[in-house]
Each structure stands twice: as structure tokens, then as C-alpha cells.
Amino acid sequence: MTAQTQPPRTEALDHFAAELLEATTSLVPVAPLRDRFDGVTLADAYYVQTVQLAHHAAAGRVLAGRKVGLTSLAMQRQLGVDSPDFGFFFDDMVHYDGAVIPASGFIQPKMEPEFGFVLKHALQGPGVTLEQAAAAIGAVYPAIEIIDSRITDWDIKLVDTVADNASCGAIAVGSVPLDLDPAQLLDVNCSLVIDGEVTGSGTGADVMGNPVAPLAWLANILGAEGVALDAGQLILPGSFTKAEPVTAGSTAVADFGALGSLTIHFTD
């Protein structure tokens, strides 16, 4: 579509949001947003994401929390960016330790081991500091984000993944908090284990230098739009490792050693 023939910008963005909503249920991926028209911006991409959030909320789905992505230097370099992104997830996207999850519900899923922060009180920026963000964490759980792309063949740049809800597919979270103090987060080690093989390991310091930093960043970004992170919400601050693909029949573990772990199983 040329610049001369494309529809007005908002109409085009609304149309792309509708395509992504359809892809969520049909599991038929779509072409990247950046291919739709010239000059697409990050603000455009978040507009597409927000349209989908509003659609789901209007249908009665309950927001369970938010995820922060692109917090590792490796992923930022891969997409040519220097900051994280964020997305959302609903109650019906959250699984728990030992869950058996149909792989057929995803297009091209991958695993990322993470912390799961449950907030004990609300956070709203701008101006949230690291200290304030840390003080808002009520409990830290083992978590796995199942990322998935409604964009064909994971052919994504920043605007594509942001529009596609930061590639969020589902969330798994432990039933028991990790046995740690939030002050220890930087030194915590986590390994992703798939079918008994360690595919990657990292520490809390690998999550944007400090895993509390993505929480403060998110509170400030959303706060500038008048949106708060509410008490009781689950926030995933980003992965310890690179994402790894998973298929039907596989078992994935976020292994925090003596602190605890989380296991999920994939079926057909």
C-alpha cells in the first residue's frame, strides 16, 4: 500500500488491531505492522496494543498483570533498541505450577524464565524510584512467560512486538513464593530447563541490571498515561535468559535452586 492510497492512520491501526485479535483465536499469523505503511511509530504500536486491551476488557476479561520485555542487552541488540517494552495479560492466561498446557493453543511458543512480583500496594508514576518500586513488592514467585508471536515467523522489530502485546502468549507462576528477601534479587540465579537439559542461566542482575528497574520503569511509563499498577497485580520484569522454543510433549522448568522452582508441561 503506498502512502498515497493508504487509509487514514487511525483506521489503518484499528484494522491491524482487528487482525491481531483474529489471529489470537484463529492462530493464523499476520504480516508485520512495519510493512503496512511508512513512518509507523512506537506510539502507533502502543495504540494498537491498547485497542486490543480495551476490546478484551469490554468482553469481561480481568486484567491480572503486566509484563516487561526486552530487558536483556542481547534482546535489545537483536531488535536494535535501547529500552524495554511492555504488555498485559488476563486471569485466563495465567497457569500454575504443574500445569498441563495444550501447545495447540499457541502459534510458535517460546519459554522465558522470570521473577513474578506480586504487588502489595499500588504504584503510579511518574517519579517512582527503585526504592519505592522495591517496597511495593509483596512476594516474589518463580515464573515462566510463554511468549508467542501473532506475526508471521517471528519477523519482528520493536513496533511489531509492541503492537502484538509484546509477544505475550501466557504466564505460568508458582504456587509458593521464593524463599528470599527482595534485597537479594540481583544475586539470585535461575536456569531454564527443557526436557532435562539446561538451555540457559542468568542472575537477577541480567534483568536490566536490577530486576526492580523494569518495575519502576513500567510504573513511570504507565503513570504518565494516568494508569496505575494495582495492589495484587502480578508483574513479570523480564527474562534471565534468551527465549527457547517449546513443542508438544516438552516439560519446562524455571529452576531457582534451593529457593524454589516452577514446572509446566506441554501436550498436544
Salt bridges, closest charged atoms under 4 A:
GLU19 OE2 - HIS15 NE2 2.95
GLU19 OE1 - ARG36 NH2 2.86
ASP44 OD2 - ARG9 NH2 2.60
ASP92 OD1 - ARG61 NH2 2.77
GLU145 OE2 - LYS67 NZ 2.87
ASP155 OD1 - ARG34 NH2 2.63
ASP160 OD2 - ARG34 NH1 2.40
ASP164 OD1 - ARG150 NE 2.71
